[in-house]
Amino acid sequence: MARKRRRSFVTSVLACLAFIAAAVWSWDLPVEDLLSYLVLMLIFLAVIVAVALGFGALLNWLRNRNSKNRHHDDR
């Protein structure tokens, strides 16, 4: 099963690279524009990951706080 997932991931990456190469070649997309879009997407991705980590930490903190309150109420 792991091999199939790896093969699927590699196929997806190769298809993405082929699409990018086609955009540069057939639509005369400047490489500078391509790189600026890539940097912009990486920044957005980093923001999304940071927000997700923040929400995860907040949920974990709330869960631990509720758990401590329940144990305190049981005494």
Phi, psi and omega in degrees: 000322180295324179295321180294319178297316180297318180295320178296318179296314180297319178297319179295318179296316179296321178295320178296315179297322178295321178295319179296316178297321178294323179295319180292316186282310189276329181258007180052043178287123179296142181297327179298318177296318179301315180293323178293322175296320179298315179296318179298317178295321179294324177294314178299319179297318178297321178295316180298317179296319180296318178295318179297318177296321178296314178295322177298317178294320178296315178296320178296318179296316179296319179296316179294322179295317178294323179294319179293322179294322178295317180292326179290324180288333182289339185285000000 
